[in-house]
Amino acid sequence: MVILHYFFWGQKSLILFQVTPDLKTNFLGLMKTYIIKQTISIVLFTVVLLSLGCKKTLTGPAQDIPGRRDYVWSVDTLNYPYNTISRIWGSSPTDVWVVSRGGDLDKTIFHFDGNRWKTDGISRPISPSAIWGFANDNIFIGGGNGKIWNNNGGGWHENAVLTKDGSTQIVFDGMWGDLPNDLFAFGAYPDSNGAANNSVIANYTDKWTMLNTDNIKGIIEHLYKNKIDGKTYLQAINIGGWAHPDSTILYEYSHSEFTKIYSSVWSNDFAGDISLINGEVYFVLGKRIAKRIGNEFTTLLNIENTNFYNAIWGRNSKDIFLRMTDGLAHYNGSDVEYLLHFDKPRTPIFGAALFEKEVFFIVYEAQTNLNIIYHGVLK
């Protein structure tokens, strides 16, 4: 644009030079001064544009900042036998919720207010195995028999009881949504062999509707929408029973169609999973962490430690927490380092809630039957 602008002024000066001979000397002097001033203005304008353009190019897009590791950890123990806590969600470090699907029905929902964990002691006819929210006054839980409850700030109330193909045995194993009018609840109900392989995905907009999942099989454990390509990805666990080994399957959902993009036996070396990190879906493919670009997986990290346990959570590509069979590790874009070591076997991490400077991890000690919540705060 600057060059065209300069060319325009040049053309104008040539036209103005077409004057009578007796006025030529004085006129040329005036025009010379005029043209010089205009040229200086244009050159300065060009320099400013080039400076701004160069500045943008040199700076480029914001880069992910490596995550810090200087956490101060505290440990809270919830000693409620048979109430295994398996899901967590929070709107802030002073508003964190966890749920348990079994045990006493008055001890299935716990809340952390920034000081301590507590339950209201109210017995409810729901065994929650899923939780998601959008604010401290808009939280959902899902459980067995197709039940979904909601807390709008005034306590928990039944929101819906859903069925699929006439079945009332739906168990919702997870929930996720990026908007209050676009929430998903997912899980499965038993097939003819009694295994929970009939997939279920319910979507709430202004009402609950069931997606057609006839072409997929397994318990839907995780489902996220990728902001990069707008596609939805999900992980299913197919229960093999006596006939086949259990397996994990990853699907892409786009234009009302499910496409299988990865499958494996359910083992540490091969199992597949997904996680949402800063709006992007990350894929766990055995010991490999990847993104999906186009229709191909692009590897970000190969994990050499054999104790990696096929699950990740993170804030960005250089701030990722890794579930290990013996603790919790962290990847900062350069290397992997343990943050926590567990001294007892069979101590899985079931979930995490991450905030800017604080993190919560729910852990189950099978040996002691204790629910443990690790709370880390950056120094």
C-alpha positions in Angstrom: 0.0 0.0 0.0 2.8 2.4 0.7 4.5 1.8 -2.6 1.2 2.4 -4.4 0.7 5.5 -2.4 4.1 6.8 -3.3 3.5 6.0 -7.0 0.3 8.0 -6.9 2.0 11.0 -5.6 4.7 10.6 -8.2 2.1 10.6 -10.9 0.5 13.7 -9.5 3.8 15.5 -9.5 4.4 14.7 -13.2 1.0 16.1 -14.1 1.6 19.2 -12.2 4.9 19.7 -14.0 3.0 20.3 -17.2 2.9 24.2 -16.9 3.7 27.2 -19.1 7.4 28.2 -19.6 7.1 31.6 -17.9 5.9 30.1 -14.7 8.3 27.1 -14.8 11.0 28.4 -12.6 8.9 29.6 -9.7 6.5 26.8 -10.0 9.1 24.2 -10.1 10.7 25.6 -6.9 7.4 25.5 -5.1 6.7 22.0 -6.3 10.1 20.7 -5.5 9.6 21.8 -1.8 6.1 20.3 -1.8 7.3 16.9 -3.3 10.2 16.7 -0.8 7.8 17.2 2.1 5.4 14.6 0.8 8.2 12.1 0.1 9.5 12.5 3.6 6.1 11.9 5.1 5.6 8.8 3.0 9.1 7.4 3.9 8.4 7.9 7.6 5.0 6.2 7.2 6.6 3.3 5.4 9.3 3.0 8.2 6.6 2.9 10.8 4.7 0.1 9.0 7.8 -1.9 8.4 8.8 -1.5 12.1 5.4 -2.8 13.2 5.4 -5.6 10.7 8.9 -6.7 11.8 8.0 -6.5 15.4 5.1 -8.9 15.0 7.1 -11.3 13.0 10.0 -11.4 15.5 7.7 -11.8 18.4 5.4 -14.5 16.9 2.7 -16.4 18.8 3.0 -16.8 22.5 5.1 -19.7 23.5 4.1 -22.2 26.2 5.9 -21.6 29.5 7.6 -24.6 31.2 5.8 -25.6 34.3 7.3 -25.1 37.7 7.9 -28.0 40.1 8.4 -26.2 43.4 5.2 -27.4 45.0 4.5 -27.5 48.7 2.3 -30.6 49.2 -0.3 -31.4 51.8 -2.2 -34.6 52.1 -5.8 -35.1 53.1 -7.2 -38.5 54.0 -10.9 -39.3 53.6 -11.3 -42.5 55.6 -14.6 -43.8 54.3 -14.4 -47.5 53.5 -16.1 -48.6 50.3 -16.7 -45.0 49.2 -13.9 -44.9 46.6 -13.5 -41.4 45.3 -13.0 -41.5 41.5 -13.9 -38.1 40.0 -13.0 -34.5 40.7 -13.9 -31.0 39.4 -13.5 -27.5 40.7 -14.2 -23.9 39.8 -11.3 -22.6 41.9 -8.9 -23.8 44.6 -11.6 -22.9 47.2 -14.4 -24.7 45.4 -13.4 -28.3 44.6 -15.8 -31.3 44.5 -15.2 -35.0 44.5 -17.6 -37.9 44.2 -17.8 -41.6 45.1 -20.0 -44.1 43.5 -20.3 -46.6 46.3 -20.7 -47.1 50.0 -22.9 -44.9 52.2 -25.1 -42.7 50.2 -24.6 -39.8 52.6 -20.9 -39.8 51.9 -20.7 -39.8 48.2 -20.2 -36.0 47.6 -17.4 -34.1 49.2 -16.5 -30.4 49.0 -13.3 -28.5 49.7 -13.8 -24.8 50.7 -10.1 -23.9 50.8 -9.7 -25.2 54.4 -11.1 -28.6 54.7 -13.0 -31.4 53.0 -16.6 -32.1 54.2 -19.8 -33.7 53.2 -23.3 -32.4 54.1 -24.3 -35.8 55.3 -27.5 -36.0 53.3 -28.4 -39.4 51.9 -29.4 -39.2 48.2 -30.7 -41.9 45.9 -27.8 -41.5 43.5 -24.3 -43.1 43.4 -22.3 -40.5 41.5 -19.5 -41.6 39.2 -19.2 -38.4 37.1 -19.0 -34.7 37.8 -18.6 -31.5 35.8 -19.5 -27.9 36.2 -19.3 -24.4 34.8 -19.4 -22.3 37.9 -19.9 -22.7 41.7 -23.6 -22.4 41.1 -23.9 -24.7 38.0 -22.6 -28.2 38.7 -23.8 -31.6 37.4 -23.2 -35.1 38.7 -24.1 -38.4 36.9 -24.5 -41.9 38.2 -26.4 -45.2 37.8 -29.8 -45.8 36.5 -29.4 -42.9 34.0 -29.6 -40.3 36.8 -28.3 -36.8 36.5 -28.4 -34.2 39.3 -27.7 -30.5 39.3 -26.5 -28.0 42.0 -27.5 -24.4 41.1 -26.1 -23.0 44.3 -29.1 -24.1 46.5 -28.2 -27.8 46.9 -28.4 -30.9 44.8 -31.6 -31.8 42.9 -32.5 -34.4 40.3 -32.2 -33.0 36.8 -33.0 -36.0 34.6 -33.4 -39.7 34.4 -32.3 -40.9 31.0 -32.8 -44.2 29.1 -31.5 -45.6 25.8 -33.1 -48.3 23.8 -35.5 -48.9 26.7 -32.7 -49.6 29.1 -32.7 -48.0 32.6 -29.3 -49.5 33.5 -27.2 -46.7 32.2 -24.2 -45.7 34.2 -22.6 -42.4 33.5 -18.9 -42.7 34.0 -17.9 -39.2 32.9 -19.0 -35.7 32.0 -17.6 -32.8 30.1 -18.7 -29.6 28.4 -17.2 -26.3 27.1 -20.4 -24.4 27.5 -23.4 -24.6 29.9 -25.6 -25.3 26.9 -23.3 -28.0 25.4 -22.7 -30.6 28.2 -22.0 -34.3 27.6 -22.7 -37.2 29.9 -21.3 -40.5 28.8 -20.9 -44.1 29.9 -22.6 -47.4 29.0 -25.2 -50.0 29.8 -25.0 -53.8 29.7 -25.0 -55.8 26.5 -26.6 -59.2 26.1 -23.6 -60.8 27.9 -24.0 -58.5 30.9 -20.8 -56.5 30.0 -21.1 -52.7 29.9 -20.3 -52.4 26.2 -23.4 -50.6 24.9 -22.0 -47.0 24.6 -24.0 -44.0 25.8 -23.5 -40.3 25.0 -26.1 -37.8 26.1 -25.9 -34.2 25.1 -27.5 -31.3 26.9 -28.3 -28.1 25.0 -31.7 -26.8 26.1 -32.7 -30.4 26.8 -31.1 -33.9 27.0 -30.8 -35.9 23.8 -29.1 -39.2 23.1 -26.5 -39.5 20.3 -26.7 -42.5 18.0 -23.8 -44.7 19.3 -24.8 -48.0 17.6 -21.5 -48.1 15.7 -19.3 -48.0 18.7 -18.8 -50.3 21.6 -17.5 -49.9 25.2 -17.8 -47.7 28.2 -17.1 -44.1 27.2 -14.7 -42.8 29.8 -13.5 -39.5 28.3 -14.8 -37.1 25.7 -13.4 -33.8 24.7 -13.8 -31.3 21.8 -10.6 -30.1 20.2 -10.5 -26.3 19.6 -8.0 -26.7 16.8 -10.1 -28.7 14.4 -13.5 -28.6 16.1 -13.7 -32.4 16.2 -14.8 -34.4 19.2 -12.6 -37.3 20.4 -13.5 -40.0 22.9 -12.0 -43.0 24.6 -14.0 -46.2 25.1 -13.0 -49.3 27.1 -14.4 -52.5 25.6 -14.9 -55.3 28.1 -13.8 -58.5 26.4 -15.0 -60.9 29.1 -14.0 -64.5 28.6 -13.8 -64.3 24.8 -11.4 -61.4 24.2 -9.0 -59.2 26.2 -10.2 -55.9 27.4 -9.3 -53.1 25.0 -9.1 -49.4 24.7 -10.5 -47.6 21.6 -10.2 -44.0 20.5 -12.8 -42.5 18.2 -13.1 -39.3 16.3 -16.6 -37.8 16.1 -17.4 -35.4 13.3 -20.5 -34.7 11.2 -22.5 -37.3 13.2 -20.0 -40.1 12.3 -17.7 -42.1 14.6 -14.3 -43.1 13.1 -12.0 -45.5 15.0 -8.5 -43.9 15.0 -6.7 -46.1 17.5 -7.2 -49.4 19.4 -5.2 -51.7 21.6 -5.3 -54.2 24.4 -5.7 -52.6 27.8 -2.1 -52.7 29.0 0.4 -50.1 30.1 2.5 -50.6 27.0 -0.4 -50.1 24.5 -3.5 -48.6 26.1 -4.9 -45.4 24.6 -6.4 -42.4 26.4 -7.1 -38.7 25.8 -6.8 -35.5 27.8 -7.8 -31.9 27.3 -4.9 -29.5 27.8 -5.5 -25.8 27.2 -8.3 -26.5 24.8 -6.4 -29.1 22.8 -6.9 -32.8 22.9 -3.7 -34.8 23.7 -3.5 -38.5 22.9 -1.8 -41.2 25.0 -0.8 -44.1 22.8 0.9 -46.5 25.0 4.1 -44.8 26.0 3.7 -42.0 23.5 2.0 -38.6 23.9 0.8 -37.1 20.7 -1.5 -34.6 19.0 -3.6 -35.2 15.9 -2.8 -33.0 13.0 -4.9 -33.6 9.9 -5.6 -37.3 10.1 -2.2 -38.3 11.5 -0.8 -38.5 15.0 2.2 -36.3 15.7 4.4 -37.5 18.6 5.3 -34.9 21.2 7.0 -37.1 23.8 8.1 -40.7 24.1 8.1 -41.8 27.7 10.9 -44.3 28.5 9.9 -45.0 32.1 8.1 -48.3 32.2 6.0 -47.1 35.2 4.0 -44.6 33.1 0.4 -45.5 33.7 -1.4 -44.2 30.5 -2.9 -40.9 31.9 -1.9 -37.3 31.7 -3.2 -33.9 32.9 -1.7 -30.5 32.0 -1.9 -26.7 31.6 0.1 -26.5 28.4 2.5 -28.6 26.2 5.4 -27.9 28.7 3.4 -28.4 31.9 2.1 -32.0 31.9 1.6 -34.3 34.8 2.1 -38.0 34.3 0.4 -40.8 36.2 2.9 -43.4 37.2 2.3 -46.8 38.9 4.4 -45.6 41.8 3.6 -41.9 41.9 3.2 -38.6 40.0 5.8 -37.3 37.5 6.0 -34.0 35.5 7.1 -33.0 32.0 8.3 -29.4 31.6 9.2 -29.5 27.9 12.7 -30.7 28.6 12.6 -33.7 30.9 10.5 -35.9 33.1 10.9 -35.8 36.9 9.0 -37.3 39.8 7.0 -35.0 42.0 5.5 -37.6 44.3 6.5 -41.2 45.1 3.9 -43.7 46.5 5.3 -46.3 48.9 2.4 -48.7 48.6 1.5 -50.9 45.6 -1.8 -50.5 43.7 -2.1 -46.8 44.4 -3.7 -45.3 41.3 -4.4 -41.6 40.6 -8.0 -41.4 39.5 -8.2 -37.7 38.6 -6.9 -34.2 38.9 -8.1 -30.6 39.1 -5.5 -28.0 38.0 -5.5 -24.3 38.6 -2.9 -21.5 38.0 -0.9 -22.1 41.2 -2.6 -25.1 42.8 -3.3 -28.7 41.9 -5.4 -31.5 43.4 -4.9 -35.2 42.7 -7.3 -37.9 44.0 -5.5 -41.2 44.9 -6.8 -44.5 46.1 -4.7 -46.8 48.3 -6.0 -50.2 47.6 -3.9 -51.7 50.4 -5.4 -49.5 53.1 -8.8 -48.7 51.4 -8.1 -45.0 51.9 -9.0 -42.1 49.7 -6.0 -39.6 49.6 -6.1 -36.1 48.1 -2.7 -34.6 47.3 -2.9 -30.8 47.3 0.1 -29.0 45.8 0.7 -25.2 46.0 3.5 -23.4 44.1 5.9 -21.5 46.3 
